[in-house]
Structure formats: structure tokens, C-alpha cells
Amino acid sequence: MYGWLTALGLTGTLSRAQSPVALERLLQTLNQKRGTYFLYDEGLLKGVRITASVNWKAPTETILATLLTGTGLTFRQLNDCYLIESGPTIASPAPASRAAGQTVTVSGFVREKDSREQINGATVYAGTAATTTNPYGYYVLRIPARDTVELTVSMVGYQRFYRRMSFVKPGSLDIDLMPNTLLDEVVLTDAAGERALGSARTGRLLLPAAQIASTPALLGEKDVLRTLQFVAGIQPGLTGQVGLHVRGGGADQNLLMLDEAPVYNANHLFGFFSAINVDALKNVKLEKGGFSSRYGGRLSSVVDMAMREGNRQQLKGAAGTGILTSRLLLEGPLVRGKASFLVAARRSNLSPVLGNFIASVVEDYSGTAWKAGFYDLNAKLNVDLNRSNKLYLSGYVGRNHFGGGDSLNQTQRWLNELTWQNQTGNLRWNHLFSEKLFSNTSLIFSRYDFETHRQYVSTAEPRAGLVTDFWRYFDGLTDVTVKSDFDYFPVSRHHLQVGLISTYRAYRLNGFQMTTSSALENQSGLEKTASLETSAYAEDTWQSGNRLTLSAGGRLTHYRSGGHTSLRAEPRLAIAVKLTEKQALRASFSDMSQFVHLLSNTGLGLPTDLWVPATDLIKPQRARQVVLGLVRDFNPRWQLTVEAYRKWMRHVISYREEADFIGITSAVRAAEVSWERNVTSGHGQASGLETTLQSHSGRLTGSLNYTWSVTRWRFPELNNGKAFYPLHDRRHSVSLTGLYTFTPRLRLSAAWTFSSGNPFSVPVSGVPSFGHWGLGKPDVAISPSEQLFGTETPLVQVQTAFSNFRAQASHRLDVTLQADLGRGRFRHRLEVGAVNAYGRRNPFYYDLIINPAGVLSLRRVSLFTFVPSVNYLVYF
């Protein structure tokens, strides 16, 4: 069996062999210089040493001929690799006469050898036949029946698998891949791996967990959403936050799934960090165009995060701490080789420091004792009942808090607190009906809760400690989903996916409770509503010869909420045409519908943002997107992708200009005002051009991404009906990411980003006011703290138009140095890094103030001018 893909980093090169050098080391040097892949049996090269002089400037095949002379070994090209084998060069095998013209089906699971976890997105190919494993690691490959077939499996982060075998009748083959901890582990690549030209999908990326772990991060905290912001076509809302705005869409238009369960608020600490613990993840799949019919319910993107399953062979773990968090990871077998578990937990450090930081961002509350923090917990169990039946149980819980208090007067103290939390769970059953039919059935639970309260506590005797006034606001939603997905491989070159999914959502809207010293003023209330969303989908992926791949299908969705019902058909089409062996053209069309909305009037991703259902008054959102792209492989190391898109969005929602944020404006709630009457809808258009150049292998890997984009929204009831640019519109964006491997145990990663300024609606004048409650009103600029608690502002700020000011451009450099120390049972990792290494003062937001001279001026607020970090982890 062949299995080693050379990728070791060497500290030097060899121009002339002064003494015998191991052949394997010379092949590794050639891999590093040329990005050329080699496949060989490790035992075959053991003990082979070379004394010949090497001209590293000669063609690759000339160098190989020189190296292998007199060794009894030979080489030949196999797809994008060179295969090193013994004996004379073997011609490509011809079909056996007994199987001429026939095809056979090979199927099985692709797994990680050490942990036995199944691998999603691995490429399996034999000759011109190719496929990828589904989300559960299963593949089916139709190949010509031959006496000898060369089967290759590749996946970023793993050593390639190669085996020559006979297939004259259908059979099953489970494949184990060895993890590759060397140069190739952190390449952002198409889901189809090195055979990217075989995929019809546009806008699809597979992000291995190792990629995220090696990306520079704020305070050293590895972050899925922040890493995705380096991808072409994805913009943050405000500098420093983890919200995603994909191809002109809003933050609520992204479907974030953790082991198939939707996460409704994926933010920690008001959007400065995401709520997803990277330690628990296996990989992340992103779709931002050419959507699979399997996904629905959002307009802009799907971020499908798969949790690890836990090591089935031995107990392992990791523990560590840094400036922001402390963490613990445990995984191991319950029944060796059959069942395993995984638990990953983390919690924030320095609660008072974080609290004061958040308070300083939202408002200056000097003298107040603020605290902030979060924790999250991921857990997963899986059991192999037999080869045809597997059970999985996974769950997640994450909670945030922010609060503080201070003396109100000599007899009272006030206390404010916010909490928000997510809970998800998924019970999943994989079943193999036959080698051609695979199914997955899931029962999914997700819940999101938000609560804020303010209370006044007596500090004077004899009523010390007694709450004299209390105000509480809360909202949230719970959904329960049942779904079944089927993968069917009826004939050669066809892959049919069908499924049924039904989601029940229960909304808790504008809940409030008010208790005062006067019992006559005590009030409470809660708006409850629910919706049922049921979808059926089907999609056929068809390969016609070696030049054309076509995916055609769609979804049919029935939605009901209260008295409102709707039926939506969503066609999907994706096509890839192979122009040459190294170049392919791709195109796609997607129709998407969204039946749940996020009400926000800050764009900050605050937990006060309110999830609401589509109704008779508030129609479901809809988007149509067309994409045209070109993929070009220059060599095995470099790949260029260019995509142009156009998106049309309908029924995008926003608050009306006269609307207040219900329940938070003050302690008095207008019970007769419905949230629907505070909302207006409009349309939007987005266009863009995205270019990505990637390096797949070698000592230096990384990508260069450039995006040109423009997004315009138009609401008949906003901005006098004129079109305007939303907060996340940025004309130009550039990101340059790189990982340099000095040795397998020492790595330096860096990321430089540049983006044009985003638009703001800034006031043009202001007049003093003696106490003005005006949250959400068009003539008042509000701070995040006012959104959260309500406050009096001394300056009434007057705006005349939306998006009347564009911020300065932002750019920064982030760096991280990783060093792996120790051997044997305990291994250590030390990380030292910095965000915004050269201290650029990038704008976070702008505010209108009266300066000491009494003149109105615009103030730029900047965050994270230079943030160093140190993290330490121990693996056992």
C-alpha cells in the first residue's frame, strides 16, 4: 500500500551531493522547491541513498531520472503526482477482456486512521472517474471493471492514499488516511481538493480546523467567523467584529449550523468573538453561491460546521490558557474502535477587565464596576452499531453575561445586567440501505434566549438590600427540526440527493416585566407566535464524459405562521465545463427564500437584535443570484479562481424611521404597538468580482484575495425613497494570508487586510437638550449602551440622509508564531502573536460631539490599535 505524500520542511537545499543523502529527503526538497507531489511506499525507499549530483534547475523528470538511476526504482506521472515504484515503468492497465465495457461500483467510508473519525469532502478517484465523500464520510465510485485499477484518495490535511487493486465485481472499501501535520495541513481549498475542476459548485470552500488554528486571531482566540472574513466576498459589519456580510447580504442572511443545528446568535462579548469553539471542530464548509439544494432558509451563505467525533483508539486531551480564555478538551473511546466521546469547554478570564472594555466601547461609565464573560461547552457521543448503522448525539451550550452597578444616590444603588445564551442538540442516525443508497435522519433542537434587567436596590436601613424598582425585558426563540437526507447512486456518473425537512419555531417577542414601589404601575406582557416550515428537495449531479459536470435541482417550501401561508419553489443549477486539463469554467443560478428575520437598527450584532417570523405584513425574504467563474491550475502548487456575481434581494426588512426598539426604549412599554407596525421592507442589489490566488503546498502556503463589490438598498419609507448603501458596503477589499513553516515544529502565520471605508449615516448638526428619550428616532444618533438600557442624551443630533458619510479605509497586519515543544506523552504549544501589529487606528464608528471650544465635531472611535497575545496549551 502506498500512502506517503512528501511534505516535510527542510532548512536547506542540496546543489551537489557531497555524501550519500536519503532519497526520501531529496524528494522532499523537490516537493518544497516545485510544489510537486510524490506517492511512494515508505518501505520501498527505506535505506536508499543517493550520491549523484543534482541540478535543481533542470526539469522535474530529468531530476527524477538522475535520482533514481541505479536504484532499481522508476517513476511515472499519476494525475498531478509522480508515483515512485520498483521495476520498469508500467503502462496504464487495459480493461480485462472478461469485463470489457462493464463498470463496477466501489463504495465505503473514508476515515482518519488514528481517531477513526469519518472525513467529509475527501476526493476519491480512479482514472477519469472521481467523487467526493458526503458530509458523513461515505463515497460511491463507478469505475470500469479492470484487472488492475489505481485508486487515489486525497484530502487537505492528510497524506494521500494510493492502492493498485483489482475490481471486476462490485465491492466495498473503507479507506484510512494518515493525518499530515506538515506543510499541507492549512490550505484553504475547494471541497473537491486537488481535483477542483471536477466540481460544478461556485463559491464553495472547505476550511479544515488546522487552517483556523493557524490563522492569527484577536487575543490569540482562534475564531471561525473571523477566519472566514479573509475569504473573498465576505465583509465584516464593523471593523473588529466577527459578523459576516456575504456578497451584499445582511448578517441575518447566513445559515450558521453546528452539527446541523442552527445557531441564532453566534457572538460572544457583543460580536468581538464568535461563540464557536475551534477545539471541537473537524472542518467548516462555506457556500456563498451555487447553493446545494440540501440547504435553504437563508439568502447569502451557509456555514456548515462539523464537530469532531472523538478518538476511538485512545484517550487524549488538551488544556491551555491565554489572555482571553482557559480551555479543556477530552476525547477517547467508550468501546475501542466502536464508540467514542468528545468534550470541549472554555470560559473567559479577567471578567472585570472585559467588563470595563465593553463599557468603554458602548459608553463612558466611569466609576461603575462592570463585569463581562462567557463560557461554552461542546459534547458529542457516537456509536457504530454495525457497518450499516451509526448513531451520533451532539450538543452545545454557550452563555454570555454583562453587567454592573453603581450608587444612584445616598439611599439607592442601581444594577444592570444582560445575559444571552444558545443551546443546540442533534440526535442523528446514519443508515446504509445498500452500497448505492445512504441515508441520514436527524432530530435537531436549537434555542436562543436574551434577557436584560435593571433594578434599584435600597442601601439605607432598615430597607437595605430591598429592590424598590425592577424592569426586565426578554425575548428568544426555540426551534425543533426533523429531517431525512438520502444519497442515491443509481447509475454511473449520477449522484441523486433527496430529502425532507420540517422545522417548528416558537417565538417569544417583547416580553417585559415592570415592578415599582407603587403596585399600580406593575406591568408584564409577552407576545408569542409560532411558525412551521416544511421543505422537500432533490438534486442530481451528473458527469457527462470528462468535460462536463452538471448539478440541477431545487427546493419546494411550504410555510405557515398564524393565518399566513406561502409556497415557494427555489430552483438551483450549477455547471462546470472543463476547457483544458488545467482550466474550467463554472456558472450557477440559485433561488433562495428566508422565513425568519432579524430586526436590528445598529448593525453591531448586539443580543438585543430581535428574531421575528414572516407574516402577512412582513413577507419572506427572497434572493436570486447568478455566478460566473473561472478556475485555473498553473501547477500542482498554484490555483487561481475568479468569480463574478449578481444578486437581487426582495423584502429585506428594517425599522421604520419613527420606530422605537420596543421594550428597551424606557421602562414604559406601549402595549398597543405591535413590532410589525415598526417594520418596513425594501429591495436590494449586489454585484461583485472576486479573485483568489492560492498556494497549495511548499514551505510557504497561503492565499491572496481581492474583492470589488457594490451593494445598494432601497426602502420606500426610508431615506425619502432614495437608494442608499448599507453599513457593510465596501468597494474594495484585499486580504493576504500566509503560513511559513520553518520546521514541522515552528510556524509563522500572518494576515494583512485592506478594505475601503464603509458608509455611515452621520448627523449634520446638533442642539443641546435637557433630557431626551429618543431611541431609534431618525433625528437621534444612539450609542450601543442606549440600545441596551436607555439613557438621556444631552445632544439631539439631526440627520438629513442615509449613508451620507464614508469612513476612512482600514488596514492591519496580524501575526502569530507557533512553537511545538516536547515529545512523548506530553506535548506543548506556545503561541505569541499580535493583532494590528503596526498600530493602525482603524475607524470603528463615528459620533458627533461638542468639543471643549463649544464647536460641533465628528469623533472617530478606534479599537484594537495594537493587541498582543500569549497562549499556552499542553496536549496529552
Secondary structure, DSSP 4 states (H G I P E B T S, - for coil): -B-EE-----S---SS-SS-EEHHHHHHHHHHHH--EEEE-HHHHTT-EE-S---TTS-HHHHHHHHHTTTTEEEEEETTEEEEEESSPPPPPPPPGGGTT-EEEEEEEEEETTT--B-TT-EEEETTEEEE--TTSEEEEEEE-EEEEEEEEE-TTB--EEEEEEESS-EE--EEE-B--SGGGG--B-TTTT-GGG---SSEEEEEHHHHHTS--GGG---HHHHHTTSTTEE-SSTT----EETT--GGGEEEEETTEE-S--EEGGGTEES--GGGEEEEEEESSS--TT--S-SSEEEEEEEP---SSS-EEEEEEESSEEEEEEEEEEETTTEEEEEEEEEES-HHHHHHHHHHHH---TT-EEEEEEEEEEEEEEEEEETTEEEEEEEEEEEEEEEEEEE-SSSEEEEEEEEEEEEEEEEEEEEEEETTEEEEEEEEEEEEEEEEEEEEEE-STTSTT-EEEEEEEEEEEEEEEEEEEEEE--STTEEEEEEEEEEEEEEEEEEEEEE-SSGGG-EEEEEEEEEEEEEEEEEEEEEETTTEEEEEEEEEEEEEETTEEEEEEEEEEEEEEEEETTEEEEEEEEEEEE-EEEE-SSSS--TT-EEEE--SSSPPEEEEEEEEEEEEESSSSEEEEEEEEEEEEEEEEEE-TT---TTTSSS---TT--GGGGEEEEEEEEEEEEEEEEE-SSSEEEEEEEEEEEEEEE-TTSGGG--B--TT--SEEEEEEEEEEEETTEEEEEEEEEEPPPEE---SEEEE-SS---TT-TT----HHHHHH----SEEEE--STT-EEPPPEEEEEEEEEEEE--TT-EEEEEEEEESTT----EEEEEEEE-TTS-EEEEEEE--SSEEEEEEEEE-
